[in-house]
Amino acid sequence: MDDPLFNIVLWQPQIPQNTGNIGRTAMATHCRLHVIHPIAFDMDEKACRRAGLDYWEHVDCREHASWEAYLASEMPKRLWLFTTKSTRPHWNADFRRGDHLLFGQEQGGISTEIHEWVSSTFGIDHRITFPMIAAQSARSLNLATAVACGVYEGLRQISLGTEGLPSAYDL
């Protein structure tokens, strides 16, 4: 895929079902999926078949050995970090085609160093969140749900903006 709508970036995902669902979202929305290792499961062809991911061959997925390897090969021009450690709602972000949308692992989020890198490279406004009630039981959204919310908000913004967006079948 030469021109993905967005680049979905998963930092050290832990739950294979979430990554599978995110892969389907990426495929359905013409996004590229980046998976940053180490990860807590196997992503080889046999494991994907066993998990029933019969669509995986159609997912534009790039695996990176580490955060540093991801930066060396991709070096995003624009990146948004989705985090519970922000008060800026995701709908206040100014998404553009080709942006990298970064999501942390299911149980630990993302490292302080990466938070600091995003703030110093793109500004603190590039750390965004999904508004939720202030209750411990609602500490965060499921990773696959969060990715879908972020991608579709970006899609909404692009379709309403000046970039224009082709029909659903032309993504």
Order of alpha helices (4+ residues) and beta strands (2+ residues): beta-alpha-beta-alpha-beta-alpha-beta-beta-alpha-beta-alpha
